[in-house]
Amino acid sequence: MNATVSILAEIPEALHESLSHYLESHPDWDQDRVFSAALSLFLLQNGDGDRRAARVYLDTLFKHPV
């Protein structure tokens, strides 16, 4: 079973502005999709090799529901 968990995070204003600009120019992406891709890629690169992070990353990139 795949569950979704909401998180609240504070980010620097410059990063928020960059994110807003990206989302304006890429209408097929939304904030949740960007954060999911970014977090799963970070865990892939810096984690312990958990295949679940890889699956979330690939599903997010190719728009499959997680």
C-alpha positions as CSV (number, residue, x, y, z in Angstrom):
1,M,0.0,0.0,0.0
2,N,1.4,3.4,-1.0
3,A,0.6,6.2,1.5
4,T,1.1,9.9,1.0
5,V,2.4,12.0,3.9
6,S,2.2,15.7,4.0
7,I,5.1,17.7,5.3
8,L,5.6,21.4,6.0
9,A,9.1,22.8,5.1
10,E,10.6,26.3,5.2
11,I,12.8,27.0,2.2
12,P,14.9,30.1,1.3
13,E,13.0,32.8,-0.6
14,A,15.5,32.5,-3.6
15,L,14.7,28.8,-3.9
16,H,11.0,29.5,-3.7
17,E,11.3,32.0,-6.5
18,S,13.2,29.6,-8.6
19,L,10.6,26.9,-8.0
20,S,7.8,29.2,-8.9
21,H,9.5,30.2,-12.1
22,Y,10.1,26.5,-13.0
23,L,6.5,25.6,-12.3
24,E,5.2,28.5,-14.4
25,S,7.2,27.3,-17.4
26,H,6.5,23.6,-16.8
27,P,2.7,23.2,-16.4
28,D,2.9,19.4,-16.2
29,W,4.8,19.6,-12.9
30,D,3.4,20.8,-9.6
31,Q,5.1,21.5,-6.2
32,D,4.4,18.1,-4.8
33,R,5.9,16.3,-7.8
34,V,9.1,18.5,-7.7
35,F,9.6,17.9,-4.0
36,S,9.0,14.2,-4.4
37,A,11.5,14.0,-7.2
38,A,14.1,16.1,-5.4
39,L,13.8,14.3,-2.1
40,S,13.9,10.8,-3.7
41,L,16.9,11.8,-5.8
42,F,18.7,13.1,-2.7
43,L,18.0,9.8,-0.8
44,L,19.1,7.8,-3.8
45,Q,22.4,9.7,-4.0
46,N,23.1,9.9,-0.2
47,G,21.1,7.1,1.3
48,D,21.7,3.4,1.9
49,G,20.6,2.3,-1.5
50,D,16.9,1.7,-0.6
51,R,15.2,0.6,-3.8
52,R,11.9,2.3,-2.7
53,A,13.6,5.8,-3.2
54,A,14.6,4.7,-6.7
55,R,11.1,3.6,-7.5
56,V,9.5,6.9,-6.2
57,Y,12.1,8.8,-8.2
58,L,11.4,7.0,-11.5
59,D,7.6,7.0,-10.9
60,T,7.8,10.8,-10.3
61,L,9.8,11.5,-13.4
62,F,7.5,9.5,-15.6
63,K,4.3,10.7,-13.9
64,H,3.2,7.3,-12.5
65,P,1.3,7.7,-9.3
66,V,3.3,6.9,-6.3
